[in-house]
Amino acid sequence: METALIIEDNPDNMTLICDILELNGYATLKAMTGMQGYEMAKANLPKFIVLDIQLPDIDGYTVLDKIRADSITRDIPVIAMTSYAMAGDRERLLGEGCDAYVEKPIDPGLVMIQIQKAIGK
């Protein structure tokens, strides 16, 4: 079974995202902070990462920079999933190395299509 890492500090969002992924056959790893997520990515090498941008310790941009700078994790697809939807954020996140950008609130019926497209399925 392929594994997805979810880096999300909101318990309700974490539950929703994990439920959707698990219903679609993925095992899930959960990180509530950016540093915890980065360390879990290095230790577990998930198939892909769902990354919130507003996190309690370091922001998602910093997490993304760490993931992309590390030879162990740089090739893991990262899907930004955020309500942080200011003008230009989508372009900035994609330009900095995210493979996809999903705006919250998510559409449970569409999110797997968006994720599968980002990971090449």
Stockholm file with secondary structure:
# STOCKHOLM 1.0

chainA/1-121         METALIIEDNPDNMTLICDILELNGYATLKAMTGMQGYEMAKANLPKFIVLDIQLPDIDGYTVLDKIRADSITRDIPVIAMTSYAMAGDRERLLGEGCDAYVEKPIDPGLVMIQIQKAIGK
#=GR chainA/1-121 SS CCEEEEECSCHHHHHHHHHHHHHTTCEEEEESSHHHHHHHHHHHCCSEEEECSCCSSSCHHHHHHHHHHSTTTTTSCEEEEESCCCTTHHHHHHHTTCSEEEESSCCHHHHHHHHHHHTTC
#=GC SS_cons         CCEEEEECSCHHHHHHHHHHHHHTTCEEEEESSHHHHHHHHHHHCCSEEEECSCCSSSCHHHHHHHHHHSTTTTTSCEEEEESCCCTTHHHHHHHTTCSEEEESSCCHHHHHHHHHHHTTC
//
